[in-house]
Amino acid sequence: MRARLTYIPTEVAEQFSDFIIEKDEEVLDAVKARTRDYSTLSLIKLLYQLRGNSMTFSDLYVKSKIRMKKSFLNYLHLCLNYKFITKKSIGKMFFTLLQKMA
């Protein structure tokens, strides 16, 4: 995952601090920051695998086809932090896609 240098509105930077690696100066209600470059496609690949049932860490890693384990872990932690998925320990660690309640 590459880091990008970009300007982010201050309120967005405060709300989504998981994306920010390093903050620099503040200019006109924006923060100059080095951010993580998350790919929407990689997030979809990970979440798509959980659409039908729970999976163990190993199964999810293999089936998501995200090749670099460090990248996979970054995406997994992002999904857990923003509560797209949950993890449960029943002997093994299982990950489940959270269903939006109607």
C-alpha positions in Angstrom: 0.0 0.0 0.0 1.5 3.3 -1.1 1.3 6.5 0.9 -0.1 9.6 -0.8 0.5 13.2 0.0 -2.8 15.1 -0.2 -4.9 17.8 1.4 -7.8 16.7 3.5 -10.6 18.9 5.1 -9.8 19.2 8.8 -13.2 17.7 9.9 -12.7 14.7 7.6 -9.1 14.2 8.9 -10.5 14.1 12.5 -13.2 11.6 11.6 -11.2 9.2 9.5 -7.8 9.2 11.3 -7.2 5.5 10.3 -6.4 6.7 6.8 -3.8 9.2 7.9 -0.2 8.2 8.4 1.3 11.6 9.1 -0.1 15.1 9.5 1.7 18.1 8.3 0.7 21.8 8.2 -2.9 23.1 8.2 -3.9 25.3 5.2 -7.3 27.0 4.8 -9.3 24.4 6.8 -7.4 21.5 5.3 -4.6 19.3 6.6 -1.6 18.4 4.5 -1.2 14.7 5.2 0.4 11.5 4.1 -2.4 9.0 3.8 -2.9 5.3 3.1 -4.1 4.6 -0.4 -6.9 2.0 0.1 -8.3 0.4 -3.0 -12.1 0.1 -3.2 -11.7 -3.0 -5.4 -9.6 -4.7 -2.7 -12.2 -3.9 0.0 -14.9 -5.3 -2.3 -12.9 -8.5 -2.9 -12.5 -9.0 0.9 -16.2 -8.2 1.7 -17.6 -10.2 -1.2 -16.1 -13.5 0.2 -18.1 -13.0 3.4 -21.5 -12.4 1.7 -22.8 -15.9 2.3 -21.2 -17.3 5.4 -18.5 -16.8 8.0 -14.9 -17.7 7.2 -11.7 -18.4 9.1 -8.7 -16.0 8.7 -6.9 -18.4 6.4 -9.9 -19.1 4.2 -10.7 -15.4 3.9 -7.0 -14.6 3.0 -6.8 -17.2 0.3 -10.3 -16.6 -1.3 -10.0 -12.8 -1.2 -7.0 -13.0 -3.6 -5.2 -10.1 -1.9 -1.7 -11.4 -2.4 0.3 -9.4 0.1 -0.5 -10.5 3.7 0.4 -7.0 5.1 -2.1 -5.4 2.7 -4.7 -8.0 3.5 -4.2 -7.3 7.2 -4.6 -3.5 6.6 -7.9 -4.1 4.8 -9.1 -6.5 7.4 -8.4 -4.0 10.2 -10.1 -1.2 8.3 -13.2 -3.4 7.9 -13.1 -4.3 11.6 -12.6 -0.7 12.7 -15.5 0.6 10.6 -17.7 -2.3 11.7 -18.2 -3.8 8.2 -17.3 -7.2 9.6 -17.0 -8.8 13.1 -14.8 -11.5 14.4 -15.8 -14.3 16.7 -13.7 -16.9 18.4 -15.2 -20.4 18.5 -12.1 -22.5 18.8 -10.9 -20.8 15.6 -11.3 -17.1 14.6 -14.2 -16.5 12.3 -15.1 -13.3 10.4 -18.7 -12.4 9.5 -20.1 -9.7 7.4 -22.4 -7.4 9.4 -25.9 -7.3 8.0 -27.6 -3.9 8.0 -30.7 -4.0 10.1 -33.9 -2.9 8.4 
